[in-house]
Amino acid sequence: MTERRALVSGDVLDGRYVLQDLVTERLGTTTWRAHDRILSRNVGLEMIPSDDPRAESFLEAARRSTAVSDPRFLRVLDLVDDDHGHHLVVREWARAIPLDQLLAQSPMPSSRSAQVVAEVAEAMAHAHERGVHHRRLTPHQVMLKETGGVRVVGLGVATALAPVGHQDSVEDLHAYEQRDVQSLGKLLYACLVARWPGAHVDQLRAAPTEHGRLLRPRQVRAGVSREVDGICDRILGDPPLHGRRPLRSAADIARALRQVGDDVEVTDEHPSLVDLSSPDLLRLDPVIVPAGPPPGLEPPRRRPKAFEPAPPTPLERGKARAVRATRGDRGLVLLGVVGVLALLVFLGFLAFGSEDGTQSPESPGPGSTSSIRTLPISGVVDFDPQGQDGQENPDQLGLVVDGDPATGWRTSTYFNQATLGGLKDGVGIIIDLDSPQEVRSLRIRLAGEGTDLTVFASTPASDLPRSLDGLRRITSIDDAGTDVTVTLPDATIARQLVVWLQRLPQVGEGEYRGEIREVTVRGVG
């Protein structure tokens, strides 16, 4: 028996497919780019030796994958049995860039990451409805076209290359679906931070962990959207943080991500591939860099279109027209009209207010002869109900009311997490007014950006609180700046106010510390 000759570029298979470029070799299979001489178009050939025990299941898996008609999967065009000693699967060939090549350069913005993974999740949801699973979904299997469209390759390949004679049970099918769901979460994680959870995959380094738990994208890279970060944790978290409902199906993931990206419009030149086939559907031309001057003197390479922002939505175009309408003389006319209207509204408010006896928010209640003033603070106490000793730098409390905004009370320094290192829910100070007062507003000056805080008030007759139990929550503020003013509801009577810090600014690499520099209380006195 003669040995099978290795295929080379220029060989013709099935009398029509001319081999051109060898793309990949993996798991005993090879993928070629070929040219269809009959239809004059480029196609992709996936082939396996005919004497391989998996050859028949390889063709059968490709045949089953045709049941999924979603245009984001590359269609199977032809099946060839035993030609030149190989079984062939002929697929479309898309002109696109693998996602792993883009992520090797830099992560993607949160909105674009949500759009890409939503497209993949919707495609996988359609495949799961047909009982077809991917099982090897990685960034290399996702292609991005220059128009922003998404294509998924490799559907059914893992099933085809499973051990011969294996029969899938109901439990196996459920495990395959959950594996695809986990891969969607890992794909979203990779788009956000260019790291792959669990291992080194497709040129991406492994994602960092802490005490065996995967760090959330916001802990790895700054600027990640809180909402997208939460969706990623709902897929990969075991269990998700803060008791969030986990996402356990591709359809649920697509639905959650679409709600994030409703204001982003993605343009795709080929919304459906059922009736349209590109003459060169998956081609990635090699980049040949000629010899020349040193790299520092060469012009920068053009940024891939996959990183370009999406075209503006109708709402954004309307806003832009409105901004252009305010330039030049028309802007002065519009400003004059707005000023006149504002003056008329103000005069009307004064007229009706004087007739009806209404008062401004800073005015005291009816029948009161007192005015709004700064209330004296009799003392400031540190509030650390979850600490081991119940104290948090009590020697610095006097700096909160010393009138100097450059000094203040600081928390301890916490490490690794802005949420007080995950050690406690919060820490803060108690502002004692000595006696029940009608409080109208509270001004807090902080150090650093990104503090999350909540303001509580005690009941008029209570002593200094030892926990949050029994306190009235006034308001919560996320990502507070350095100067915060909290307006309390009318007729709020309190003896103590609690400023409770829950997320602290970063002061160093992996170090977080909060600081309250000055507090002013205003009320009826």
ChimeraX attribute file (.defattr): number of C-alpha atoms within 10 A of each C-alpha:
attribute: neighborCount
match mode: 1-to-1
recipient: residues
	/A:1	3
	/A:2	4
	/A:3	6
	/A:4	10
	/A:5	8
	/A:6	7
	/A:7	14
	/A:8	13
	/A:9	13
	/A:10	13
	/A:11	14
	/A:12	19
	/A:13	18
	/A:14	12
	/A:15	11
	/A:16	15
	/A:17	24
	/A:18	21
	/A:19	22
	/A:20	16
	/A:21	15
	/A:22	15
	/A:23	12
	/A:24	11
	/A:25	12
	/A:26	7
	/A:27	8
	/A:28	11
	/A:29	18
	/A:30	16
	/A:31	19
	/A:32	21
	/A:33	25
	/A:34	25
	/A:35	23
	/A:36	20
	/A:37	13
	/A:38	9
	/A:39	10
	/A:40	12
	/A:41	17
	/A:42	25
	/A:43	27
	/A:44	29
	/A:45	26
	/A:46	23
	/A:47	24
	/A:48	23
	/A:49	19
	/A:50	17
	/A:51	12
	/A:52	13
	/A:53	14
	/A:54	19
	/A:55	22
	/A:56	16
	/A:57	18
	/A:58	25
	/A:59	21
	/A:60	15
	/A:61	18
	/A:62	24
	/A:63	15
	/A:64	14
	/A:65	24
	/A:66	19
	/A:67	13
	/A:68	20
	/A:69	17
	/A:70	18
	/A:71	18
	/A:72	23
	/A:73	23
	/A:74	23
	/A:75	22
	/A:76	17
	/A:77	12
	/A:78	13
	/A:79	17
	/A:80	14
	/A:81	15
	/A:82	16
	/A:83	15
	/A:84	17
	/A:85	17
	/A:86	21
	/A:87	23
	/A:88	28
	/A:89	21
	/A:90	23
	/A:91	22
	/A:92	25
	/A:93	24
	/A:94	23
	/A:95	19
	/A:96	23
	/A:97	23
	/A:98	22
	/A:99	23
	/A:100	21
	/A:101	15
	/A:102	19
	/A:103	20
	/A:104	14
	/A:105	9
	/A:106	13
	/A:107	18
	/A:108	21
	/A:109	16
	/A:110	21
	/A:111	21
	/A:112	21
	/A:113	20
	/A:114	25
	/A:115	24
	/A:116	25
	/A:117	24
	/A:118	27
	/A:119	18
	/A:120	22
	/A:121	25
	/A:122	20
	/A:123	23
	/A:124	30
	/A:125	23
	/A:126	17
	/A:127	24
	/A:128	21
	/A:129	11
	/A:130	15
	/A:131	16
	/A:132	23
	/A:133	25
	/A:134	24
	/A:135	21
	/A:136	19
	/A:137	24
	/A:138	20
	/A:139	26
	/A:140	18
	/A:141	17
	/A:142	23
	/A:143	25
	/A:144	22
	/A:145	21
	/A:146	18
	/A:147	16
	/A:148	22
	/A:149	20
	/A:150	25
	/A:151	24
	/A:152	23
	/A:153	23
	/A:154	18
	/A:155	26
	/A:156	22
	/A:157	21
	/A:158	16
	/A:159	21
	/A:160	18
	/A:161	17
	/A:162	13
	/A:163	11
	/A:164	12
	/A:165	9
	/A:166	8
	/A:167	9
	/A:168	11
	/A:169	9
	/A:170	9
	/A:171	8
	/A:172	11
	/A:173	15
	/A:174	14
	/A:175	13
	/A:176	21
	/A:177	23
	/A:178	17
	/A:179	17
	/A:180	24
	/A:181	26
	/A:182	22
	/A:183	23
	/A:184	27
	/A:185	25
	/A:186	24
	/A:187	25
	/A:188	30
	/A:189	26
	/A:190	26
	/A:191	27
	/A:192	30
	/A:193	24
	/A:194	26
	/A:195	27
	/A:196	24
	/A:197	22
	/A:198	13
	/A:199	12
	/A:200	12
	/A:201	15
	/A:202	18
	/A:203	15
	/A:204	19
	/A:205	16
	/A:206	15
	/A:207	21
	/A:208	18
	/A:209	13
	/A:210	8
	/A:211	6
	/A:212	7
	/A:213	10
	/A:214	17
	/A:215	16
	/A:216	20
	/A:217	27
	/A:218	16
	/A:219	17
	/A:220	16
	/A:221	12
	/A:222	10
	/A:223	12
	/A:224	19
	/A:225	15
	/A:226	12
	/A:227	14
	/A:228	23
	/A:229	18
	/A:230	18
	/A:231	24
	/A:232	27
	/A:233	23
	/A:234	21
	/A:235	25
	/A:236	22
	/A:237	20
	/A:238	11
	/A:239	13
	/A:240	17
	/A:241	12
	/A:242	7
	/A:243	8
	/A:244	13
	/A:245	12
	/A:246	19
	/A:247	22
	/A:248	16
	/A:249	19
	/A:250	26
	/A:251	19
	/A:252	18
	/A:253	26
	/A:254	24
	/A:255	13
	/A:256	16
	/A:257	24
	/A:258	19
	/A:259	12
	/A:260	18
	/A:261	18
	/A:262	10
	/A:263	14
	/A:264	16
	/A:265	14
	/A:266	17
	/A:267	13
	/A:268	13
	/A:269	10
	/A:270	16
	/A:271	11
	/A:272	13
	/A:273	16
	/A:274	11
	/A:275	7
	/A:276	10
	/A:277	15
	/A:278	15
	/A:279	18
	/A:280	18
	/A:281	19
	/A:282	25
	/A:283	16
	/A:284	13
	/A:285	9
	/A:286	6
	/A:287	6
	/A:288	6
	/A:289	6
	/A:290	6
	/A:291	6
	/A:292	8
	/A:293	8
	/A:294	7
	/A:295	8
	/A:296	7
	/A:297	8
	/A:298	9
	/A:299	7
	/A:300	8
	/A:301	6
	/A:302	6
	/A:303	8
	/A:304	10
	/A:305	14
	/A:306	19
	/A:307	16
	/A:308	12
	/A:309	14
	/A:310	16
	/A:311	12
	/A:312	14
	/A:313	13
	/A:314	11
	/A:315	9
	/A:316	12
	/A:317	12
	/A:318	12
	/A:319	12
	/A:320	12
	/A:321	10
	/A:322	11
	/A:323	11
	/A:324	12
	/A:325	13
	/A:326	14
	/A:327	11
	/A:328	9
	/A:329	10
	/A:330	12
	/A:331	14
	/A:332	12
	/A:333	12
	/A:334	13
	/A:335	12
	/A:336	12
	/A:337	11
	/A:338	12
	/A:339	12
	/A:340	11
	/A:341	11
	/A:342	12
	/A:343	11
	/A:344	12
	/A:345	12
	/A:346	11
	/A:347	12
	/A:348	12
	/A:349	13
	/A:350	14
	/A:351	11
	/A:352	11
	/A:353	13
	/A:354	11
	/A:355	9
	/A:356	9
	/A:357	8
	/A:358	14
	/A:359	13
	/A:360	8
	/A:361	12
	/A:362	15
	/A:363	15
	/A:364	20
	/A:365	16
	/A:366	9
	/A:367	6
	/A:368	10
	/A:369	9
	/A:370	12
	/A:371	13
	/A:372	17
	/A:373	14
	/A:374	16
	/A:375	16
	/A:376	15
	/A:377	16
	/A:378	11
	/A:379	15
	/A:380	22
	/A:381	20
	/A:382	22
	/A:383	26
	/A:384	21
	/A:385	19
	/A:386	15
	/A:387	13
	/A:388	7
	/A:389	8
	/A:390	12
	/A:391	16
	/A:392	21
	/A:393	13
	/A:394	15
	/A:395	10
	/A:396	16
	/A:397	21
	/A:398	16
	/A:399	20
	/A:400	25
	/A:401	21
	/A:402	13
	/A:403	14
	/A:404	11
	/A:405	16
	/A:406	11
	/A:407	19
	/A:408	22
	/A:409	25
	/A:410	21
	/A:411	23
	/A:412	14
	/A:413	15
	/A:414	20
	/A:415	18
	/A:416	15
	/A:417	16
	/A:418	22
	/A:419	21
	/A:420	24
	/A:421	17
	/A:422	12
	/A:423	12
	/A:424	13
	/A:425	15
	/A:426	22
	/A:427	25
	/A:428	26
	/A:429	22
	/A:430	21
	/A:431	25
	/A:432	21
	/A:433	19
	/A:434	13
	/A:435	13
	/A:436	17
	/A:437	19
	/A:438	20
	/A:439	27
	/A:440	24
	/A:441	20
	/A:442	19
	/A:443	15
	/A:444	19
	/A:445	20
	/A:446	24
	/A:447	23
	/A:448	17
	/A:449	15
	/A:450	18
	/A:451	24
	/A:452	21
	/A:453	20
	/A:454	17
	/A:455	20
	/A:456	19
	/A:457	24
	/A:458	24
	/A:459	17
	/A:460	15
	/A:461	11
	/A:462	13
	/A:463	11
	/A:464	14
	/A:465	18
	/A:466	12
	/A:467	11
	/A:468	15
	/A:469	8
	/A:470	13
	/A:471	17
	/A:472	15
	/A:473	13
	/A:474	16
	/A:475	12
	/A:476	16
	/A:477	16
	/A:478	12
	/A:479	13
	/A:480	17
	/A:481	16
	/A:482	16
	/A:483	14
	/A:484	14
	/A:485	13
	/A:486	16
	/A:487	15
	/A:488	18
	/A:489	12
	/A:490	14
	/A:491	14
	/A:492	17
	/A:493	20
	/A:494	22
	/A:495	21
	/A:496	27
	/A:497	25
	/A:498	26
	/A:499	23
	/A:500	21
	/A:501	24
	/A:502	21
	/A:503	24
	/A:504	28
	/A:505	20
	/A:506	21
	/A:507	13
	/A:508	10
	/A:509	8
	/A:510	13
	/A:511	17
	/A:512	22
	/A:513	22
	/A:514	29
	/A:515	22
	/A:516	24
	/A:517	24
	/A:518	23
	/A:519	24
	/A:520	18
	/A:521	20
	/A:522	19
	/A:523	24
	/A:524	20
	/A:525	16
